[in-house]
Amino acid sequence: ETGVVDMLADLGHPYDPYEGIPLEVGYITASSPPIVVNDTIVVGNSAEQGYLQARVENVPGDILAYDRVTGDFKWKFNVIPRPGEYGHETWENDA
């Protein structure tokens, strides 16, 4: 009706867009638009600066890919290599 899609519909509590969410929860933002490569939509993300960075669960900024037609998830590139992936040993204490 308004053209707005509520991405927080399953948040589990009321959300006031003028108040935002608690800084401890953090924000996921996009610093650039997605790109379309053949039939794949490639999306990056970033964690917004200024919130509590001590959380282990903070967004690692992985790059995701989805099917252009169906929207199905296709693949994920771990920006910080996971155990067993090339380069993981260069991340001391899971930096």
N, C-alpha and C positions, 0 to 999 in steps of 0.2 A: 504494500500500500504506500509506504513512504520511500521505498527504494533502498532502505537501510537493512542490512543483514546483521542480526544479533549473533555475534560470534561467542558471546558469553552466556548463551541461554542455559547451559548446563553448569553454571558456576556454583549453584547450590545455595546461594544467598543473594539478597538484593544487591544490585549494582547501580550506582549513580554515576553516569558518564561525566558529570561535572566534578565529582570527587575523585574518581579513579579507583584503583585498587591499592591496598596497602603496599608501601614501598618494599616491605620485606618479601612480598610475593614476587615482585619484579615485573618487568614488561618484556614482551617479545616484539621487536619492531622490524621493519624492513627498510633498509637504507637504499635499496634500488628495486626497480620493478622486476618481476619474473621475466624470463626469456622463453621463447618457444623455439625449439630445435626439432625440426621434422614433426613428429607426433608426440613430442615430450615437452612438458612445461617444467622448467628448472627454476627453483625458488631458493633463495638464500634468506637468512635472518640474522639478527644481531640482538644482543641484550642491551637495553637502554642504559646509558651511563647514569650514575648517581644513586642507585639503590644499593641495598646491602649486598656486597659482593662476597660475603663469607659463606653463603649457602653452597653446598656441594651440588645441588640440583640445578644450578644456573645453566642457562641455555648455552650449549657449546658452539652454536653457530653452524651446525651441519648443513650441507646442501642437499635438498630433496628434489626428487623428480616424480612427476605424475603424468599419466596418460592424458593427452590433450582432449580426447573424445569422451572417455569414460570417467576420468578423474581418479582412476585407480592409482595407488602408490606403485612406483616402478623400482626406484632405488634410492639409496642414501649414501653420500660421501661424508665420512667422518673427518672433519677438519682436524680434530685431535685424534690420532690413530689409536684404536682400541687394541687390547692385548692380542697378539697374533698378526696384526697388520704391520706392514712395512713402516718403519719409523717410530713405532711405539716406544722402543727402548731409549729414544732420545728425549722423552718426556719424563724427567725425574719426578718421582713421587706423584705421578699422574698430574703434572703441572697443569 
